[in-house]
Amino acid sequence: MNVVVTGSIAYDYLMTFPGHFKDHILPDQIGKLSVSFLVDSLRKQRGGCAPNVAYSLALLGEHPIVLATAGQDFADYRAWLDNHGVDTSAIVEVPDEFTSSFFVSTDCDSCQFASFYIGAMGHANELSFHDLKLPVDLAIISPNDPAAMCKYPCECKALGIPYIYDPSQQIIRLSGDDLREGMDGSKLLIVNEYEFEMIRNKTGLSENQVLCCVGALIITRASDGSTIWTDGERYDIPVVEPVRIADPTGVGDAYRAGVIKGMSMGLPWDVIGRMGSLAATYVLEQPGTQNHSYTWEEFVARYRENFGPLAGHV
């Protein structure tokens, strides 16, 4: 399949706080929130939703195309992606801009505070699916410049491209009308449970009304697994227990990669969800979003250990 991945490209600055954020937030003073957390460590990593998804997709045997913008400091990152099986030909480097930056602090409960500097991502709206020189079988619209996230669903629908709608971190910046337009006609909507409630609040839609807009709905629930609704059926997907927990950053992006791989293989939804769950665990076990590694054969073997045979594989 020709899979196009849109979304942010960023450098991640990952910090760890040796405590619990909840112990330092006063609920009755939330309207005056002003806190500072002294962190123990800082790591700079390659990140951004689009390359995170694409990197795991490449590990799973796909050759995804990233449609996104980066800054003048992107050369080494591009080489990394090229060397790991990601097609970067549609990534445009913006002169005089720096690649976006993601700053996140994680506490002992894996709760996070994060900020995102837009940088070169602010030019993503200048890119277009119309400019791609190859047929597209599936696209994913991940968190990106809000204007681009409004533009891409319309283009996909006009071109007849099936797409996954993944507004997640940008729900705050998108209007209810924007979200309804993005969901309407999508092959799949994927968000976590808090984000789903934000969508319902901003759009005024009930759960059933959302289900009527989309081909399928996936709600991820961290350590409680995920749930898939489609064609009147519900599938509860368990997590794959990690060997260790290193860092939750990028886990959701890897889950999406596993889902896309399963969709590309035409597998049943319960299998698709389990592939997402396993792909997510690989990221959870390593610090950073692109430091995990496995072969397709290793992935299938671990799937078998947790869930039984993967369709088409003994």
N, C-alpha and C positions, 0 to 999 in steps of 0.2 A: 504493500500500500504506500501511496504518497501521503504522508502525514505532515501537515504544516502546524507548527507550534508557534503561537504568538504569545507575547507577554513581556515582562520586564527582563532586562539583563542588568545584573548588578554585582558589585563586590559586597560581600557580607562581612560585617564586623560583629563577631560573636563574643558575648561576654557572659560570665557566670557570676551569680550572686549566691553566696553561701548561706542562704536563709530562705525565708518564706515571705513573699511580697505581702500576703494577706495579714501578716503580723504587724505591718507598718502602715496600713491604710485604715483610717478612722471612718467608718461608714457614715456617721452623722456629720462629717466634715468633707464629704466627697465633692461638694460644690466648691470647695476651696483647696482642692488637692494640689499639693506642692511638696514633692518628696525627692530625695536623692539617695541612690543606692551605690555604695562602694563595692566595686566588683573585683574579683580575684584574678581574672584572666581575660585576655583579649586575643582573638585570632582573626586574621583577615583571610577570607576564603572566596573562591569563585561562587557566584550565586545568581539569583534572579529566577523567576518562575519558568521562563521559557527554556533556558539552558538546563535547568534542573530536570524538567520533564524530559527534555530531549536526551540528556545524558543517560538516564535510566532506560529510555526507549532504545537507545543504541546498544546498551548492554543486553537488552532483550531481543536483539537481532534485527531491529528496524534501522532505517537510515533517515531519520526525521529532518525536516527542513525548518530552520528557525527564521521566522519573519519578524524582525525587531530592529531597534536602533541601539547603538553603543557609542561610546565616546572615543576621544583621541588616545586613550590609554588601553585600548582593547586588543592590541596586536597579540600579546602573549596568550590572552584568553581565547582568542580565535584559533590560534595554533593548537591549544589544548583540545578544543572541541573538534577541530578537524582530525586530530590524531586519534580521537575516540569515537569516530564514526558518525559525527553530526555534520549535516550539510549547512555550512554557514554562508553560502553564496547570496542569500537574501538578507543578510544582516548588513545594515548601512551604518558606517562610522560617521558621526557628525563632527566636523571640525570645530575647534574652540569650545567643545563641551566635554565634560568628564562622564564616564560611565556612572550610572545611578549607584547609590550607596544605601545599604540596608544595615541599620544599627539595632541590635536586639540583645536584651539581657534576659537570661533564663535563671529561674530560682530552683530550689531543691524539689519542687513539685512539678517541674517542667512548665510552670506558668511563665509567660513572657510579656515584657514591655518592648515595643518596637517603634522605630521611626524610619521613614524612607525619604531619601533625597532624590528628586526626580531626574535631574541631570539630563543626559541625552535621551532618556525615555520620553521627554516632552515633545520629541519630534516623531514619535511613532505614528501619529495621525497622517504623516506625509507618505506613508507606505500604503500599498493597496494590493489586494488579492488579484486585481485586474492585471497587475504587472508581472505576475508569475508566469513563467514560460512552460509550465508543465501542468497536466491535469492533477487535481487535488481530490483524493478519496475521502479524507477526513481532516478537519481542523479543530484545534482547541483554542478558545479565546480565554486566556488567563489574565490575571491582574496586570494592568498596563496603564498607559496614559488614558484618562477617562474618555477623551475625544476619540481615541483609537478604538476603545472598547464599545463605543456607540456606532462607529463606522463599520467595523468588521462583521458584525452579525448581519447588517443590511447587505453587505457585499456577498457574504456567503449565501444568503437567501436568493439574491439576484442571480448568482452564478450556479445555483443548485448544489452547493457544497454542504454536505452534512457537517454539523459542528457541535462541539461540546462547549457549553457555556459555564465558565468558572469565574464568577465575579469576585468571590471571596474578599480579599483585603480591600478591594475598591468599592464595595457596597456603600461605604460611607460617602464616597464622592459621587456616586451615581444617583440620579433621581428615580422615583418610583416608575415614571414613564420609561426611563432608560432601561431599567431592570425588566420591566414587562416586555419591551421590544426585544431585548436580548434573549429572554427565555422563550418567547413565542416562536415555535417552530424549531427549537433546538433539538438535537438528537438526544442530548443528555444535559441535565443540570447537576452540578456537583458542588456542594458546600458542606461546611461543618454545621453542627446543630445550632450553635449561636448565630452563625451567619444566616441560616434558614429563617430564624425568627426575625432577624433584621430585615430580610427580604419581605416577609409577610407584613411587617410593621410599615415598611416604606411603600409597598404596593397596595396594601389593604386586601390582599388575596388570601383566601383560606388554603389549607393544605390541598384540598381536592381541586380547587381552581388552579393552583400551581401545577398539579399533576395533569390537568387538561391542556396546559400550555406546552408541555415538554414530552419527548418520547419516553424518557426515563428520568428518575430522580435518585441521586445518591446523597445520603447524609452521613458524614463521617463523625465518629464519636470517640476519638482518641483511643484510650485503652479499652473502651467498651465496644470496639469494632465499628461496623458501619451497617447501614440499611439501604437496600435498593428497592424501589417501587417501579414497576412497569407492567403494562397490560393487565392491571388489576391484581397482580401478584406482589407479594412482599418477600424479600430474601434478607435474612439477618446473617451478616458476615462476621465471623470471629477474627480476632487478631492472631498473628503468629508471634508466639512468645520470643522476645529477643534473647540472645546469648548474654548481652549486656545493654544497658541504656547509656548512651554517650551524649546525644544531643537531638532534640526533636525537630530542629530547624530543617525544613525541606522534606519532611516525612510525607506531607500531603502531596507534594509534587511527584514523588516517587509512586505513591498510590495511584495517581492519575496516569502515570506511565504504564503501570501494570494493567489498569483498566483499558487503556487504548490498545495495548498488545492483545488482550483478550478479545476486544471488539474486532480487531483486524483479523483474528483467527476465526471469527464467527462462532464463538463459544457461548454456552448458556450463561445467563446473568449471575447465577450463583458461583460459577467457576471464574467468571470475570472479576467478581468482587474479591474472591480469594487470591487471585493473582495480584490485585492491587494491594491487598493486605500483606502479602509476602514481600512485594517490592518495597513497601513502606518500611518494613522491619529492617531490611538491609541498611537503610539510611539511619534509622534510629540507633543502630549499633556502632556507628562511626561518627566522630565529630566532623561537622561540615556537611554540605549538601551533595558533593561530588567526589567523596573520598572512598566510597564503597566500590567493590568490584566483584563480578562473578561472570561465569559463562552461562549460556543458555542451558547447557546440560546440568550445571550445578543448580540453577534455578529450578529446573524440572525435578531434580532429585530431592531438593528441599521441599518443594510443593508436595511431592509424593509422601515424604515423611510426616507432613502435617495433615494432609487432606486425602491422601490416596492418589491414584493415577490421574494425571492431567490428560484431558481428552486428546486422543491421537498419539499418546506416548505411553509406553509400558512402564 
